[in-house]
Amino acid sequence: MELNRLLYEKSVPDKGHLIIPFVFGMVDKAYIYSYSLLAEVGHKSEFHQAENPAQMYSSHLDEIIRIAQEHLAENSLYESSLESFKHRYTYCHNLIIVSEMAGKYFYDHYPPNRLNNIAAPRIFSSESECISWVKQGLDQSRSSPKPELTTEIVEPGLSPPD
């Protein structure tokens, strides 16, 4: 398991937040877990994109989830009955959250190692169309060859070649 990869597939919604565990480190060949949070109201929540606000760690995945849930129960000013994280998917370790408003679908896309939404501003007519489009884009980016980095040495006083 990669260190610091967000374990979206183990995420748990709780009180308008999504608890996302990750492997913080290793001690004596045992994983130490931490967590990050997303809030359905974004930056209106004091814990949106927060990393381990409880400042506690665990060697057990279910325990770090419990720690996060207790911390939210005791400290969060925001609680929601919406199900914003109900339609979430993981693909190639990426988190995709699909939302619907007035019959139109859009998504949030979080890469494996950071909680930055990198979704394209695009509207879809169905949830399945949205998921297919995102998967196609991820598949293309994984299969396309990466350009080689090249350097040129330019002597002082000379212009680079055209």
PyMOL commands that set and color helices and strands:
alter all, ss='L'
color gray80, all
select helices_A, chain A and resi 8-10+42-44+61-75+127-143
alter helices_A, ss='H'
color red, helices_A
select strands_A, chain A and resi 12-14+17-27+30-39+88-91+94-101+104-110
alter strands_A, ss='S'
color yellow, strands_A
deselect
rebuild
show_as cartoon
